[in-house]
Amino acid sequence: MTSDSNVLSARDRVLSIPELIDHIVQFLRQVHLSQLRLTCKTFKCAFTPHVSFEVSQDYYKNRKPELQALAVYGPLVKSLRIDALGNESNLETMLEHHQAILRVNFRCWGSNDGLFYKILETQSLLKDLTLNLSGDSVKAYITGLVETIASRAPPLESLSLYTQVRGGIIIPWTNICFILDACPKIQHLSFRGFNILRNNDKVLPQIQSLVVSDAYFNHNDIGFFLHTMPNLRSLNLHLYKSAENVFNVIMGEHIYPTKNILPQLTKLKIGARRSHLPGLAQFIQHCCPCIQDLELVDECGLVRRLDMLRLLDHFNHKGITLKRFAFDYYPESSIEDWVRRVLESCCPKLEELQLGGGIYFLLETQDYLYKWKKSGESSMRDHFSEGLKFWFPFASTLTKLHLNNKTRMNAIPYHGPYLVNLMIQSMPLLEDLALMNMFEDYSVLQGLGRCPASNKKDKSLHSPDQAEEKTAWLESQNFPQERPFLRFLGIGLAKGVGFKATVWDREMVDRFRFLEQLSVKTALSHPQMEELSQWQETLRPGLEFTLLPLGE
């Protein structure tokens, strides 16, 4: 028999299972994690909170007591943002007390290279480094930064280089390779405002994520990146106007003969212009066979649905199905063809959907409404329930739905909350919901979650065809499982709705008892802001609240 000292306890056997703890704790609230830390040393180390701290010039002038207190919590600080315009001695002293930082965001002004060297010297665990290069001397300063990073060789996994210098900064590709040779664990690269001087063609198989934005890249530059990083899993490109039709040129001259050049790419985010889309469709079809996450952000005019049809029609022929789809939507008429040809074929198992046009993609069913009125059907609800089967074939699998209003239309038609509510009811797995149009009341949430008060029923939500009879059709529905179990809720409220603690508790907080984050976009008066501050102190532990101004 083995001795008692060699026999693992039940707790040790459980903890030895890989990733089991991480899988369990994702279902726990913050208050439970704080209690869990007290059970054993393993949990205390695993669930110690991390502190993110920002240092700027104004901080030293006005908040010295907090700086002194920060030294006490040095071991908890894992993320540090430094905007240094002086006071290097104070910063260096603080860094000596914070030697377990994992992420640093440092703004370089071309004169504080000693401070940057101090960061790399003291932070031996640094994994994520962001350098924001500013000032007139940056162009001469970049070489010194590269040499400093390579000489200290921190265990970096992510490197981001940003600049706002007009015209950008040219950085030789040999410098990037020099850093990667010194830091072989780097898997993520991000460039903003830089132009790359392609003075060698060394392949970087370790890079899995690339972000390129605010740069004047042409088709040769983009093709160069794709050929030198064949193992990319995530690609984020935001291109200037000079790079229009870049994918058309790439497919015609560089990549088209080579199929599956990015065989592992699953996530693609493109700052898309309408002229990009045809070439982008061919690029995805021929070079990214495993794409699952597609996001299109149009920076000068929202993407039109006709262009989306042409893009996603290529997915049909290739058999590509998306799990996450996000794009800025330009309102147009005739939704039926779009839904039938796109959603049914390309998104039958969609898990995340994010639309920049708000709820208007749904409300553009007025032609369909007219057809319903002419048909003489008795129930508008039954009519739309049938329509949802082909409007949202992914309703049973969707876990995240964000309808962000990026259009100038704020007025919601009278039947809008009714249709949106009906849509959400068909999504039982939904956990993350954002409705950022300006609602005049809370009727869009009626019938969702649990009854907000034990002795009260939900308010009546009247369908447009029953407005005269005031029939509360939702009150007759039974929701024993409290679906959906929302963890995040974002909602926009019109200015006239205002803030009332009892109403917000009843309509949002109590309705979704598993809620972890609540975000409300509205305008409040000064007295209401004071009431809101008092209300936040009464929120249950683990619930985070954010108030967004109307401009966001």
HUKADA-V695150 format. One record per residue. RES is the residue in one small letter. SS is DSSP state (alpha for helix, beta for strand, coil for the rest). PSI is psi in whole degrees, -180 to 180 (none if undefined). D_CENTER is the distance of its C-alpha to the mean C-alpha in whole Angstrom. Layout:
RES_SS_PSI_D_CENTER, RES_SS_PSI_D_CENTER
This chain:
m_coil_151_54, t_coil_152_51, s_coil_160_52, d_alpha_-28_50, s_alpha_-22_48, n_alpha_-5_47, v_coil_125_45, l_coil_139_42, s_coil_167_41, a_alpha_-39_39, r_alpha_-43_36, d_alpha_-36_36, r_alpha_-38_36, v_alpha_-44_33, l_alpha_-18_31, s_coil_-10_32, i_coil_122_30, p_coil_135_27, e_coil_7_24, l_alpha_-43_25, i_alpha_-47_25, d_alpha_-36_21, h_alpha_-36_21, i_alpha_-46_23, v_alpha_-16_21, q_coil_-13_18, f_coil_1_20, l_coil_155_22, r_coil_169_21, q_alpha_-37_21, v_alpha_-33_25, h_alpha_-35_26, l_alpha_-39_24, s_alpha_-34_26, q_alpha_-34_29, l_alpha_-30_29, r_coil_-20_29, l_coil_-5_33, t_coil_-38_34, c_coil_167_34, k_alpha_-35_33, t_alpha_-46_31, f_alpha_-34_29, k_alpha_-41_29, c_alpha_-36_28, a_alpha_-32_25, f_coil_26_24, t_coil_131_24, p_coil_149_22, h_coil_141_20, v_beta_134_21, s_beta_131_19, f_beta_141_21, e_beta_132_22, v_beta_127_25, s_coil_177_27, q_alpha_-44_30, d_alpha_-26_30, y_alpha_-43_29, y_alpha_-32_32, k_alpha_-38_35, n_alpha_-14_33, r_coil_50_32, k_alpha_-38_34, p_alpha_-40_35, e_alpha_-34_31, l_alpha_-39_32, q_alpha_-40_35, a_alpha_-27_33, l_alpha_-32_30, a_alpha_-30_32, v_alpha_-33_33, y_alpha_23_29, g_alpha_-46_29, p_alpha_-21_28, l_alpha_-18_25, v_beta_117_24, k_beta_-16_21, s_beta_130_19, l_beta_129_21, r_beta_121_20, i_beta_122_24, d_beta_87_25, a_coil_120_28, l_coil_23_31, g_coil_-169_34, n_coil_37_35, e_alpha_-34_34, s_alpha_-42_37, n_alpha_-40_35, l_alpha_-43_32, e_alpha_-38_34, t_alpha_-41_35, m_alpha_-38_32, l_alpha_-28_31, e_alpha_-24_34, h_coil_-3_33, h_coil_81_29, q_coil_16_30, a_coil_29_27, i_coil_135_24, l_coil_-29_21, r_beta_132_19, v_beta_130_20, n_beta_110_19, f_beta_124_23, r_beta_116_24, c_beta_133_27, w_coil_11_30, g_coil_-2_32, s_coil_-1_35, n_coil_47_33, d_alpha_-27_33, g_alpha_-39_35, l_alpha_-41_32, f_alpha_-41_30, y_alpha_-37_32, k_alpha_-37_33, i_alpha_-49_29, l_alpha_-28_29, e_alpha_-38_33, t_alpha_-26_32, q_coil_85_28, s_coil_-12_29, l_coil_8_26, l_coil_127_24, k_coil_-27_21, d_beta_114_18, l_beta_126_20, t_beta_124_19, l_beta_120_22, n_beta_104_22, l_beta_123_25, s_coil_167_27, g_coil_163_30, d_coil_-23_33, s_coil_12_34, v_alpha_-38_31, k_alpha_-34_32, a_alpha_-16_35, y_alpha_-22_33, i_alpha_-37_30, t_alpha_-42_33, g_alpha_-37_34, l_alpha_-44_30, v_alpha_-45_30, e_alpha_-38_34, t_alpha_-45_32, i_alpha_-45_29, a_alpha_-35_32, s_alpha_-36_34, r_alpha_-30_33, a_coil_61_30, p_coil_160_28, p_coil_56_26, l_coil_144_23, e_coil_-18_20, s_beta_134_18, l_beta_125_19, s_beta_130_18, l_beta_117_20, y_beta_149_20, t_beta_149_23, q_coil_16_23, v_coil_130_27, r_coil_131_28, g_coil_-8_29, g_coil_175_27, i_beta_133_28, i_beta_123_30, i_beta_125_29, p_beta_143_31, w_alpha_-27_30, t_alpha_-33_32, n_alpha_-41_31, i_alpha_-44_27, c_alpha_-34_29, f_alpha_-43_32, i_alpha_-43_29, l_alpha_-31_27, d_alpha_-37_31, a_alpha_-27_31, c_coil_77_28, p_coil_-11_28, k_coil_-5_25, i_coil_125_22, q_coil_-15_20, h_beta_130_17, l_beta_140_18, s_beta_129_17, f_beta_129_19, r_beta_117_18, g_coil_3_22, f_beta_152_24, n_beta_134_26, i_beta_130_27, l_beta_109_31, r_coil_84_32, n_coil_6_35, n_coil_171_34, d_coil_41_33, k_coil_133_32, v_coil_138_30, l_coil_85_27, p_coil_-18_26, q_coil_-16_24, i_coil_123_21, q_coil_-15_18, s_beta_134_15, l_beta_132_16, v_beta_125_15, v_beta_122_17, s_beta_160_17, d_beta_44_19, a_beta_152_22, y_coil_64_25, f_coil_142_25, n_coil_-175_27, h_alpha_-30_28, n_alpha_-40_30, d_alpha_-47_27, i_alpha_-45_24, g_alpha_-35_27, f_alpha_-45_28, f_alpha_-45_24, l_alpha_-34_24, h_alpha_-31_27, t_alpha_-10_27, m_coil_72_24, p_coil_-15_25, n_coil_21_23, l_coil_136_19, r_coil_-23_17, s_beta_130_14, l_beta_127_15, n_beta_112_13, l_beta_126_16, h_beta_112_16, l_beta_145_20, y_coil_174_22, k_alpha_-31_25, s_alpha_-14_27, a_alpha_17_25, e_coil_147_26, n_coil_19_27, v_alpha_-37_26, f_alpha_-32_25, n_alpha_-44_28, v_alpha_-41_30, i_alpha_-47_29, m_alpha_-31_29, g_alpha_-29_33, e_alpha_-24_34, h_coil_-49_32, i_coil_-26_30, y_coil_-41_31, p_coil_-20_34, t_coil_109_32, k_coil_150_30, n_coil_49_27, i_coil_-23_27, l_coil_73_23, p_coil_-19_24, q_coil_0_21, l_coil_122_18, t_coil_-18_16, k_beta_125_13, l_beta_124_13, k_beta_124_11, i_beta_131_14, g_beta_88_15, a_coil_140_18, r_coil_160_21, r_alpha_-35_23, s_alpha_-16_26, h_alpha_-29_23, l_alpha_-44_23, p_alpha_-47_26, g_alpha_-34_26, l_alpha_-38_22, a_alpha_-46_23, q_alpha_-38_26, f_alpha_-47_24, i_alpha_-43_22, q_alpha_-42_25, h_alpha_-25_27, c_alpha_-16_25, c_coil_72_22, p_coil_-16_23, c_coil_18_21, i_coil_131_18, q_coil_-21_15, d_beta_112_12, l_beta_127_13, e_beta_126_11, l_beta_121_13, v_coil_113_13, d_coil_122_17, e_coil_2_18, c_coil_72_21, g_coil_126_21, l_coil_153_19, v_beta_133_20, r_beta_150_23, r_alpha_-33_23, l_alpha_-40_26, d_alpha_-37_24, m_alpha_-37_21, l_alpha_-46_25, r_alpha_-37_26, l_alpha_-52_23, l_alpha_-16_22, d_alpha_-30_26, h_alpha_-31_26, f_alpha_-35_24, n_alpha_-47_27, h_alpha_-28_29, k_alpha_-12_27, g_coil_27_26, i_coil_132_23, t_coil_136_20, l_coil_149_17, k_coil_-25_15, r_beta_134_11, f_beta_124_12, a_beta_132_10, f_beta_154_13, d_coil_127_14, y_beta_131_17, y_beta_118_21, p_coil_127_23, e_coil_174_26, s_coil_174_29, s_coil_79_30, i_coil_-21_27, e_alpha_-47_29, d_alpha_-40_29, w_alpha_-46_25, v_alpha_-48_25, r_alpha_-42_28, r_alpha_-22_27, v_alpha_-61_23, l_alpha_-44_22, e_alpha_-38_25, s_alpha_-39_25, c_alpha_-21_22, c_coil_43_19, p_coil_-20_22, k_coil_35_20, l_coil_137_16, e_coil_-29_14, e_beta_132_11, l_beta_127_11, q_beta_121_10, l_beta_130_13, g_coil_-9_13, g_beta_12_17, g_coil_-148_16, i_coil_4_19, y_alpha_-20_21, f_alpha_-29_21, l_alpha_-38_22, l_alpha_-8_25, e_coil_28_26, t_coil_24_28, q_alpha_-34_31, d_alpha_-38_34, y_alpha_-35_33, l_alpha_-43_34, y_alpha_-39_37, k_alpha_-37_38, w_alpha_-43_38, k_alpha_-38_40, k_alpha_-28_42, s_alpha_-21_42, g_coil_19_44, e_coil_150_41, s_coil_-28_42, s_coil_118_38, m_alpha_-33_35, r_alpha_-45_33, d_alpha_-37_35, h_alpha_-47_34, f_alpha_-27_31, s_alpha_-39_30, e_alpha_-39_32, g_alpha_-32_30, l_alpha_-22_26, k_alpha_-34_28, f_alpha_-17_27, w_alpha_-43_25, f_coil_74_22, p_coil_-14_23, f_coil_11_20, a_coil_-36_21, s_coil_-14_22, t_coil_-10_19, l_coil_130_16, t_coil_-17_14, k_beta_128_11, l_beta_115_12, h_beta_117_10, l_beta_91_13, n_coil_124_12, n_beta_101_16, k_coil_8_16, t_coil_174_20, r_coil_2_23, m_coil_123_24, n_coil_-29_24, a_coil_128_27, i_coil_127_26, p_coil_158_29, y_coil_-28_31, h_coil_3_30, g_alpha_-55_26, p_alpha_-35_25, y_alpha_-49_28, l_alpha_-42_26, v_alpha_-42_22, n_alpha_-43_24, l_alpha_-37_26, m_alpha_-45_23, i_alpha_-35_21, q_alpha_-24_24, s_coil_8_24, m_coil_82_20, p_coil_-23_22, l_coil_6_19, l_coil_130_16, e_coil_-22_14, d_beta_113_11, l_beta_128_13, a_beta_122_12, l_beta_93_15, m_beta_20_15, n_beta_164_19, m_beta_98_22, f_beta_144_23, e_coil_-14_27, d_coil_-168_27, y_coil_17_26, s_alpha_-23_27, v_alpha_-19_24, l_alpha_-4_23, q_coil_140_27, g_coil_-4_28, l_coil_155_24, g_coil_-143_24, r_coil_166_28, c_coil_124_30, p_coil_-19_29, a_beta_140_33, s_coil_-29_35, n_coil_13_38, k_beta_146_37, k_coil_165_35, d_coil_151_32, k_coil_157_33, s_coil_137_34, l_coil_109_32, h_coil_130_34, s_coil_153_34, p_alpha_-34_35, d_alpha_-9_38, q_alpha_23_39, a_coil_-33_39, e_coil_-38_42, e_coil_-15_43, k_coil_45_40, t_coil_121_39, a_coil_85_37, w_alpha_-26_36, l_alpha_-26_33, e_alpha_-24_35, s_alpha_-6_37, q_coil_151_34, n_coil_125_34, f_coil_69_30, p_coil_-23_32, q_coil_5_28, e_coil_29_26, r_coil_146_24, p_coil_157_21, f_coil_82_20, l_coil_137_17, r_coil_-29_15, f_beta_135_13, l_beta_123_14, g_beta_134_13, i_beta_144_17, g_beta_133_18, l_beta_136_22, a_coil_158_25, k_coil_-34_27, g_coil_-15_30, v_coil_-43_28, g_coil_-165_28, f_coil_129_28, k_coil_122_30, a_alpha_-45_29, t_alpha_-36_31, v_alpha_-45_29, w_alpha_-38_26, d_alpha_-46_27, r_alpha_-44_28, e_alpha_-21_26, m_alpha_-54_22, v_alpha_-53_23, d_coil_-27_26, r_coil_-38_25, f_coil_90_22, r_coil_-11_23, f_coil_11_21, l_coil_132_18, e_coil_-28_16, q_beta_131_14, l_beta_123_16, s_beta_125_14, v_beta_129_17, k_beta_113_18, t_coil_176_21, a_coil_128_24, l_coil_150_27, s_coil_170_30, h_alpha_-45_31, p_alpha_-38_33, q_alpha_-34_30, m_alpha_-38_28, e_alpha_-41_30, e_alpha_-37_30, l_alpha_-41_27, s_alpha_-41_27, q_alpha_-37_30, w_alpha_-37_28, q_alpha_-32_25, e_alpha_-19_27, t_coil_-2_28, l_coil_150_25, r_coil_152_25, p_coil_139_24, g_coil_-6_21, l_coil_120_19, e_beta_131_17, f_beta_139_17, t_beta_131_16, l_beta_121_18, l_beta_135_16, p_coil_162_19, l_coil_-23_20, g_coil_-15_19, e_coil_none_15
